């Protein structure tokens, strides 16, 4: 790669960038710690927060303006109450770049990482590679986000596939203790029989399941339902990353209509932002005019 960068092909130099297909691969190529470590982000020095049993995967509000009301411990949005463990006072984190990454790597070792780094990344031996060129793979990040959202929504309502680890009340009891420690969701932690406010009821899960069953699937798409069950009760119905990305960006915003309104409202904001980043926000009339399927990647 270095000769291609130095001399190029017919006078056109080649610049190399890396894109990993999963988070373990990202960790290996970049010589960084796992995404569950205290410094998880390959782009900036963002840190997770210490929790009662380990890392707490929050702190993303530090990217908001310093005077944003969403930095408060609790706030109202569109008539919905949102609660967090604390007030977010941290400033936005510094970005990793070609200047500070080598300095951090020089102080790191595989046994004692420094700010998330174990050493120089795999591409550092080639000229023409910069740190910003090592991008995350959005598909697998969407996959993980979809899985986590479905787990907390369904929880104990199913024991199939990845829902099995939530089939007992152990995780709910842990969440109840967390809420009591941080003073949030008082109605939830005050009673051991109360379901989390983000949990669908059994009837709501059945309704969501029937909504997916009523979808007409084009012949070129994998139907996310077979043998009488959808992903709401049997997680193996979405076994591809592309399935989970489609569920997150297309099905969840409509399938949750009328249920868990706080979660649904937050998801609509998040998914709208993600779809705009991928060029997926077009009205039906515009999609027909430009002859593409609504929800397709169009830039």
N, C-alpha and C positions, 0 to 999 in steps of 0.2 A: 504493500500500500504506500510505503514511503516514496519509492520511485514514481508511482503514479501521481503522487501529490507534487513532487519536485519537478517532474518533466511533463506529466500529463500524456494525453493521447491526441496527436495532431495539434499540439499546442494548448489543449484544454486540460487544465489540472483537475484532479479528482479529489474531492473532499469526503472523508469517511464519517459516518455517524452510526450509532448503534441503537437498536430497538429490541428489547427482550420480550419474549412471549409470555412470561409469567414472573411473579415477584421473586421466587427463588433464583431464577435466571438473572434477573436484574441485580440481585444481591451478589451473585458470583462474578458477573462481568464487571461490576463497579467496585468489587472488593469492599463492600459495605456490610453492616450488620443487617439482621433480618428486619422486616417492616414492623415487627412487634417490639423492637428495641426502643430505647428512650429517644434516639435521634433517627426517625424513620424515613425522612424525606430525602430523595436524591437531588432535589432542586434547591432546597434551602435548609436553614438550621432550625426548622420547626421541631419542637419537642412535645412528646406526649406528657400527660400529667400523672404523677404517682397516685395510685388508688389503694383501696383497702386490701386487695388481693394481688395487685400487680399494676400494670399500666392502664390508664384510662384514656381511651381513644377520643379525646376531645381537644379543645384548645384552638379549633379552627376559627373561632371568632376573633382571634388576634389579628387577622387580616382585614378586619373591618375598620372604618375610620374611627379615630379615638373618641369622637363624640357620639357614636352610634348608640341608640337605645338598645340595640340587640347585644351589647356588651354587658348589660345588667344581669343580675342573678335571675330575675324574672321580668317578663314584659308581655304586653298584649299585642297581637297582630291579627287583624281581620276578625276581631272578636274572640280569638283563641288565646289561651294562656300558655306561655312557654316558660319552663323552669330549668335552670342550670345549677351546677354545684357551687358556683361562686361568680363573682364579678370578674370579667376578663379585663385586666389592666395592662397586659403585655403589649409591647409594640410589635409590628410586623417583623418577622425574622429576616436576617441577612440571607442573600442568595449565595449559593455555592458557585464559584467561578474559577477560571484558570489561574487566578492569583492566590486565593485562599485555600483551594483544594490541595495543591502540592505542599503547602505549609502544614496543613492538618495531617496529610499522609506521612510527612517526615517525622511527626511525633507519634505515629500510630504503629501498632504491630498486630498480628492476628490474635495474640493472646490479650493484648490491651488496646482495644480500638480507641480512637480519639475523635470525638464528635461524630461518631457513626462510621468513621473510616478505619479499615484494616490495613490499607496500603494503596499503592497506585492502581488505577483500574486497568483492565485488560488492554484497552485501546491506547494507553498512554505511550506505548513503544512506537507508535506510528505518528509521523508528522501529519499535520493537517486535521487533527482531531482535537476538538475542544470539549470542555465539560458540558456545556449546554447542548452539545450534539447527542448526548446519551438520554434519549427520551423514554418515557414510560409508555407501556402498551395500554391504551385506554380500554380495549376489549376485556382484558382480564381484570382491570380495576372495576369495571361495570359488573362483571361476573360476581366478584366478591361482595360488592355492595348489594346486589340483588339477593344473594344468599343470606346475608346478615339481616336485611329488611324482612324477608319472608320468615326467617326463624323467629324474630321477635313478634311478628304479627300473628303467626299461627301458634307457636309455642306448644302448649300441652294439648292442643286440639287434634294433633295427629302424632302417630308414632312410626311413620314410614320414612325411610331414607334419612336425610340429615335432620329431620324433625325428631328422630328417636332420642337424641341427646337432650331434648327439651321435654320428653314425655313425662318426666317426673317434675315435682315442684321445687327441686333443689335450686335450679337457676333462678326461679322466681323469688325464692327465699333469700338468695344472695342479693338480688336486686332490691328486695325490700329492706335489707340491712343497709345497703348503700344509700337508699333514699332517706332512711332515718338518720344516718350519719351526716348527710349533707343538708338535711332539712327541706327536702323537696318531695312533692307528691304525697302529702300527708295522709290523704284518704287511702292510699295504697298501703303504706307501711303501718297504719294504725290497726289493720285487721289482717290476720293470716289467711282469711277466706276471700279477700278481695283480689280480683285479677288486675294485672298492670293496666294502666289507662291506654297503653298502646297495643293491647291485645284484642284480637277479634273474638267475638263469642262463637260458640259452636254453630249457631244458626247463621251468623254472618259468613263463616268459612264455607258452609254449605251453599249460601247464596253466591259467593264469589266463585265457587266451583261450578255452579250451574251457569253463571255468566260466561265462563270460559267454554263450557260445553256448547253454548249456543253460537259460538263463533264459527263462521264458514271459512275454512282454510283453503287457500289456493293450492292447486296441485303441485306447485313448485316449492311449497313451504312445508316444513315438518310440522304436523299438527301437535300441539302441546297437550294433547289429551288422547288417551287410548285405553281400552279395556274399562271404560266407564269412570276413569279418574283423571283429574288434571293435576297440575303442580301444586295446587292448594292442599291436596291431601297426600299426594305421592310425589316426592321431590324428583324422582328419576324421570319424570316426564319432561324435564328440561335438563338434558345431560350434556348439551353443548354450550360453550361460552356464548355463541351467537344467540341461542335460545334465551339465556338469562339476560343478555343485553336487550333483547327485544321485549322481554317481559318487563324489565325495569323502565325502559323508555317509552313503551307504547301501551302495554296492557294495564300495568298498575295504576296509572293516572285515571283511567276510566273504571276499572274493575272495583276500586275502593270507594266509588261514589256513594255517599250517604253513611259511610262507616269511618270510625276513628278520625274524626274531622281534623284534630290537631296534626296527626301524622299525615293525613291526606293533603292538607294545605302546605305543609313543609315539603312534601314530596313534589307537589306541583311546581313549587319554586325551584327546587333543586333540579328536577328533570327538565324544566324549561330552559334553565341555564346550560345544562349538558347538551341538550338538543341544539341550542343556538351555536354552541362551540363546534358541533359536527355538521352544521348546515342543514338541520332537519326541521326547521320551523317555517312551514309554508301553509297557507290556507288551502282547502280542498280545490277551490276554483283555480288557484295559481298552479297547483300540481297538475290538474287536468290540462291547463293551457300549455304547460311545458312538457307534458307527456311523461311524467314519472310517478311512481307510487308514493303516496304521502308517507313520510317517515324515512324515505331513502336519503342516503348521503349525497347532498347536492351542494356544491360550492360555487 
